[in-house]
Amino acid sequence: MASMRSIKRRKESVQSTQQITKAMKLVSTVKLQRAKTRAEQSKAYFECMYETVKSMLAKAGTINHPYLKAGESSKKAVIVITSNRGLAGGYNSNVVKLITKNEDLKKEDLKIYAIGKKGKDALERAGYEIAADYSDMIDEPVYIDAMNIANTVLKAFSDGEVGEIYLAYTAFKNTVVHIPQFLKLLPVSGQETETTETKTDADDKLLMNFEPEETEALDLIIPKYITSLIFGGMVDAVASENGARMQAMDSATSNAEEMIDSLALQYNRARQGSITQELTEIIAGAEAIS
């Protein structure tokens, strides 16, 4: 059995760790409330933007536009949104697995645009090409940051450096449910959206007109669409990160409490054994004298 001193030292160490995890849980809880409100307020807009563009293209018939067809390059740009800090359970690793475990994505064909140090470092260690690092933007995401990232990847797409653009992030559903998502941003295809309206009334496609001319309209709409999805992903990711960290720290605090109780029991048993041994020695000594 371990000595009383070592048990006491270990118990104090676990208590110190518990104080840290409890403090981190409280901090994450406060941050989560702000991030959750922001995510819930913006989600309707970004979902509507996504569905509207898909529906619009589905009803517009055949349009010849660079953003609507894959580029000639076999390279794929993947915008990966993770966090700059750990201690969030499987939050970061689940996003990384969307890429590393996807058999359709070959390592040599990917260019990673990393938003978050954890994802960047993990993919860099795995041998993926890091085309750009935007880790400083994830702490307090703003729309202009998403616009800058969108402009960068759109330029790479237009210049033929990449043929497709994807987004990997964690969608925030509620405090305890966070879903890793792998979303295709470009080329945009309206065929993926099939509403009852488009199924039952083919004439609706004849009603979709563009003003100004369709190419000019899509040049304006698609960048805003891409920017909106990136920003929506960043906002969702921040809420998911704090939710995941709050859960992880809550579990760590509970586990520490169980360890402290177990160590307290071990200490009491060791103390009781020590007292019993001392009494036995005293009695044996007294009997030897008498």
N, C-alpha and C positions, 0 to 999 in steps of 0.2 A: 504493500500500500504506500502511496506517495506520502511524503512528510507533511505535517501541518503547515510548515512554512511555504512549501511549494504550492500547496493547495490554496493557501491564502493569497499568494502572489498571483496565481492564475485567476482567481476570483476577482481580484482588484483590476486585473488587465481586462477581463470580460466586462466588468462594470464600466470601465473607462470607454471601451468600444461601444457599449450600449448607449452611453450618453451621447456619443458622436452620431450613431445611427438614429437616435431619437430626435436629435437636433436637425439632422438632414431630412428626416421625414416631415418635420414641421415646416421647414423651408420649402420643400417640394410641394407640400399641401397649399401653402400660400401662393406659390408660383402657379400651381395647377389651376387655382380658381380664376386667376387672371387670364391664363392661356386658354382655359376651357371656354370662358366667356367669349374671347376673341375668335376661337375656332367655330363655336356655334353661331356667332353672328355672321361670320363670313361664309360658312359652308353653303348656305342657300344660294348665294350669288355664284360661287364657283361651280356648283352642281348644275345650276341653270345655264351658265355659260357653256359648260361641256355638252349638255343635252341639246341646247339651242343650235350650236355649231354643227353637231352631228345631224340633227334633224334638218337643218337648213341644207346641208350638202346632200342628204338623202333625197330631198325633194327637188334639187336643182338640176338633176340629170347629169350628163357627162360634161365635166368642165376640165379643160386642159390648163393646168396650173402646176408649177414646180412643187408647191407644198402638198399637192394631192397625189404625188407619185414618188416612189422610192428613187433615191439618187443612184448614180452608177457605182459609187464607192461601196465596198463590202463592209466598211467600218461603221460601227454603231456608237453613237454618243449616248451615254447613260448618266443622267443627273442623279447622284446618290445623296440622299438626305439622312444624316445620322446626327449624333450629338458630339460636343467637344469633350464631354466628361463621361466617365463610366459609372459604376455602381447603380445601374438601371436594369438589372436582371438581363433578360435576353433581348432587350430593345435593339441595341446596335447589331448584334450578331444575326438577328432575324432579317434585317434589311440586307446585310452582306450576303446572306444565304440566297436571297432572291437572285443574285448574280452568279455566285460561285456554284450553286447547285442546279442552275438552269442549263440543261443539256443543249438548248438551242443557241446559247451564247458562247462563242469561242473566245478564249482569253485574248488571242492575237488580233481579234476583230473589234475589240472594245476600246473606247476612249472614255475615261471616267472624269466627270466633272463633279468634284466632291464638295459637298456642303456639310461639314462636320469632320473633325479630326479622327474620330474613331473609325468611321467607314473608310476614310482615306488611308489611314495607317494599315488597316486590315487588308485592304485590296492591294496596297503597294507591296506589303510583305508577300502577298500571294502572286505577285508578278504582273499585275494589271498596270496598264499605262494610265498615269494620272495627267490628264490634259490641263486641268486647272484646279486650283484649291480656293474655295470660297468659305472656309471654315469660320471666319470672323463674322459672317452674315447670319449665322443660325441663332446666335444668342438673343438678338432683338431684330427679327426679320421685318423689313419694310418693303413696300411695293417696288420702290426704285431699284432695290437690290435684285429682286426677281426679274425686273425689266433688263438690267444689265446682263444677267445670266442668259436670259432668253435671246437677247441680241447677239451674244457670243456664239451660242449653239446654232442659231439661225444663220449666222454668217458662215459658220463651218459647213452647214447643210447647203447653203447657196453656192459656196465655193467648191463643192464637191469633195470636201474632206471627209464627210460622213454621209451615209445614205439613209440613215434612220435615227430618230431621237426618242429616247425612253426616259421615264422618271421612276425612280425607286424611292419609296418613302413609307411612313407608317400612318395609316388613316386613323383618326381619332373617332371612335364610336361613342364611348362613355368612359367613365373614370377607370374602369377595370378591363375594358375591351379595346385593344389597339391592334389593327389589322395591317400587316405588311402588304404593300401594293406595288405592282409592277405595271406601269401604264405606258402605252405607246402614244407619243405626242405627234410625231411626224413620221411618214406622211399621214395626213388626216384622211380618214375614209368614212364617208357617210353611210356606207353599206352596213356598218356595225349597229346602227340604230334602226330598229324595226318597231315602229309604233303601230297601234291598231289603225290609226288614221292612214298611214302610208300603205298598209296592207289592203285596206278596204276601198280606198279611193285613189286610184292611180292618177286621176286627173289633177290631184293636188300638185304634182310635179310641174304642171304647166303654169301654176300660179306663182312660182318662185322667180322673181325678176330681181336684177341687181341695179342699183343706182348709187354711185356711178357704175361704169362698166365692170363686169364680174372680176377681171384680173386685178383692177385697181381696188375693188372692194375687198377681195381676199388678201391683198397686200396689207390692208389695214386691219382686217379682222383676225387673221391667223396669228400675227405677233401678239395681239392683245389676248387671244385665246391661250397661247403658250405661256405668256407671262402670268395670266390668271391661275393656270394650273400649277405652275411652279410656286407661286406665292401661296396658293391654297395648300400645297404640299408642305411648305415650310411652316405655316401656321399650325396645321394638323400635327406635324412632327414635334413641334415644341410642346404642345398639349400632351401628346402621347409619351414623350420623354419624361415629363414631370409626373405623369400618372404612373408610368412604369417604375420610376425611381421611388415614388411614394410607397408603392406596393413592396418593392424590394427592401426598402428601409424598414417598413412595418414588419416584414417577415424576419429581417435580421434582428430587430429589437425583440421580437417574440422568442426567437431562438436563443438570444443572449439571456433572456429571463429564465428560460428552461435550463440553460447551462449554469447560471448563477444558483438556481435552486438545487441542481444536482451537486455542484461543488460545495454548497453550504451543508448538504447532507453528508458528503464525504468528509468535510472538515469536522463536523460534529462527531462522526463515527471515529475519526482519527483521534480527536480530543478525548472522547470517551475511552478509547483503547489505551491512550497514554495515561489517563487518570487511574484506570483499572490496573495497569502495569505498576504504577507508582505505589498504589495501595497494597498490591501483592508483595512488592519488594519490602515495604515497611512492615507488614505483618510477618513476612519471613524473617526479617531482621530481628523483630521483637521476639519471635519464637526462638531464634538462635541464641539471643542473649539470656532468655529465661531458661 
